[in-house]
Amino acid sequence: PGKPTEVPAGNRAFDIADSIEAGLARESTTDFTTPLRKSGKLWRFRVLRSEDRLQSRLLTEGGEFLLFAQMCVEARRVSFFPYDPAKREERDLF
C-alpha cells in the first residue's frame, strides 16, 4: 500500500495493439504522454491560433509544445496531434 504499481510492458503492448486493431488511432499517444509535475497552483497554458483559425497549438507557459489541433469545417471534424507539423523532424509524421 502506498507504493506506485508498475504496469508490465506486455500489458502496455497489448493495449497499443488492441487500439490499433480497433481502428481507434493511427498512432498511440501512450508514447507521447507525460504526467504533469505535482503543483500547489493551477497550470497555465497558451493557445496559438493560425490566422484562418483552423489550426491551433497548445503550449506550456514557458513555450514548450504540447498539442496541435486542426479543424476541417467541411467534415465537421477536429483532429488532435501530439506532435508539431511545423518542426522539420516531425513533419513526416503529420
Phi, psi and chi 1 to 4 in degrees:
 res  aa     phi    psi   chi1   chi2   chi3   chi4
   1 PRO       -  138.4  -17.6   23.3      -      -
   2 GLY    91.0  -19.8      -      -      -      -
   3 LYS   -89.7  139.0  -72.8 -173.6  176.9 -178.4
   4 PRO   -67.1  142.1   18.1  -22.7      -      -
   5 THR   -95.2  141.0   57.8      -      -      -
   6 GLU   -98.2  132.8 -168.8  171.8  -49.5      -
   7 VAL   -82.0  125.3  177.0      -      -      -
   8 PRO   -59.3  143.5  -18.3   27.2      -      -
   9 ALA   -58.1  -34.2      -      -      -      -
  10 GLY   -62.2  -38.5      -      -      -      -
  11 ASN   -65.8  -41.0  -71.4   -7.3      -      -
  12 ARG   -64.2  -44.1 -177.9  171.8  171.5  -87.5
  13 ALA   -61.8  -39.9      -      -      -      -
  14 PHE   -63.6  -43.4  177.0   79.3      -      -
  15 ASP   -61.8  -41.3  -70.3  -20.2      -      -
  16 ILE   -64.5  -47.8  -68.8  170.0      -      -
  17 ALA   -62.2  -39.6      -      -      -      -
  18 ASP   -62.7  -42.2 -168.8   43.8      -      -
  19 SER   -63.5  -42.5  -66.1      -      -      -
  20 ILE   -66.0  -45.6  -68.2  169.0      -      -
  21 GLU   -63.7  -32.5  -72.6  176.2   -3.4      -
  22 ALA   -77.9   -7.8      -      -      -      -
  23 GLY    73.7   22.3      -      -      -      -
  24 LEU   -81.1  -20.1  -60.8  176.0      -      -
  25 ALA  -158.3  147.3      -      -      -      -
  26 ARG   -81.5  -26.9  -73.2 -176.5  -77.5  178.0
  27 GLU  -136.9  155.3   62.5  -91.6  -28.8      -
  28 SER   -98.7  128.8  175.2      -      -      -
  29 THR   -78.3   -3.8   57.2      -      -      -
  30 THR   -55.5  -38.4  -54.0      -      -      -
  31 ASP   -73.6  -17.8  -66.4  -30.0      -      -
  32 PHE  -101.3  -12.7  -62.4   99.6      -      -
  33 THR   -87.5  139.9   55.9      -      -      -
  34 THR  -136.9  127.3  -54.6      -      -      -
  35 PRO   -65.3  148.4    5.8   -5.5      -      -
  36 LEU   -70.8  149.3  -67.9  172.2      -      -
  37 ARG   -65.8  150.2  -64.2 -178.2  -44.1  -88.4
  38 LYS   -67.0  140.5  -70.4 -167.3  177.9 -149.2
  39 SER  -150.1  147.4  175.2      -      -      -
  40 GLY   -86.0   -3.4      -      -      -      -
  41 LYS  -124.3  168.0   60.9  179.9 -175.5  170.1
  42 LEU   -72.3  150.6  -64.5  176.0      -      -
  43 TRP   -85.5  145.4  -72.3   92.0      -      -
  44 ARG  -113.7  138.5  -64.7 -166.2  106.6  168.1
  45 PHE  -130.0  160.7  -60.2   97.7      -      -
  46 ARG  -120.4  144.0  -65.4 -176.8  -16.7 -178.6
  47 VAL  -116.7  124.3  175.2      -      -      -
  48 LEU  -106.2  125.6  -58.4  178.4      -      -
  49 ARG  -109.3  147.1  -73.2 -177.0  160.5  176.6
  50 SER   -72.4  163.2   62.6      -      -      -
  51 GLU   -59.5  -37.3  -78.5 -170.6   33.3      -
  52 ASP   -82.1   -2.0   61.7    6.0      -      -
  53 ARG    62.1   24.0  -58.8 -178.2   75.0  159.6
  54 LEU   -99.5  -10.7  -64.7  176.7      -      -
  55 GLN  -131.9  143.4  -62.4  179.3  -10.2      -
  56 SER  -140.2  149.6  -61.4      -      -      -
  57 ARG  -124.1  132.9  -76.4  173.3  174.9   75.6
  58 LEU   -98.9  125.4  178.8   66.1      -      -
  59 LEU  -124.6  155.5  -51.5  173.9      -      -
  60 THR   -71.8  169.0   63.7      -      -      -
  61 GLU   -59.6  -29.8 -168.9  172.7   24.7      -
  62 GLY   -83.3   -1.9      -      -      -      -
  63 GLY    96.5    6.1      -      -      -      -
  64 GLU   -77.2  131.1 -175.2 -179.8  -21.9      -
  65 PHE   -65.0  138.3  174.5   83.5      -      -
  66 LEU  -122.0  -42.9  -65.5  172.5      -      -
  67 LEU  -158.2  144.5 -171.7   72.2      -      -
  68 PHE  -116.9  137.7  175.7   76.1      -      -
  69 ALA  -129.1  141.2      -      -      -      -
  70 GLN  -133.5  129.6 -176.0  174.1   30.8      -
  71 MET  -101.3  137.7 -173.3  170.1   71.4      -
  72 CYS  -118.6  103.5 -179.4      -      -      -
  73 VAL   -63.3  -44.9  177.5      -      -      -
  74 GLU   -59.7  -40.4  -64.2   83.0   21.0      -
  75 ALA   -88.2   -4.7      -      -      -      -
  76 ARG    52.6   52.4  -61.3 -177.0   68.8 -169.4
  77 ARG  -137.2  143.3  178.5 -175.9   68.5 -134.8
  78 VAL  -119.8  125.3  177.9      -      -      -
  79 SER  -107.7  138.7  -60.2      -      -      -
  80 PHE  -114.1  140.0  -64.6   92.9      -      -
  81 PHE  -132.7  134.5  -57.1   91.9      -      -
  82 PRO   -84.3   13.6   28.6  -33.1      -      -
  83 TYR  -136.1  159.5   42.9   82.0      -      -
  84 ASP  -100.6  114.0 -170.3   -8.3      -      -
  85 PRO   -67.5  -13.1   22.4  -30.0      -      -
  86 ALA   -74.2  -21.4      -      -      -      -
  87 LYS   -81.1  129.6  -73.2 -171.3  171.8 -177.2
  88 ARG   -56.1  -44.5  169.7  169.0 -112.5  153.9
  89 GLU   -71.2  -17.3   63.1  -87.8    9.1      -
  90 GLU  -104.4   -6.0  -63.1  177.8    2.7      -
  91 ARG   -60.5  -36.0 -166.6  174.7  -64.8  154.9
  92 ASP   -68.7  -19.3  -68.4  -23.6      -      -
  93 LEU   -75.5  -25.5  -63.8  172.1      -      -
  94 PHE   -85.7      - -175.2   68.8      -      -
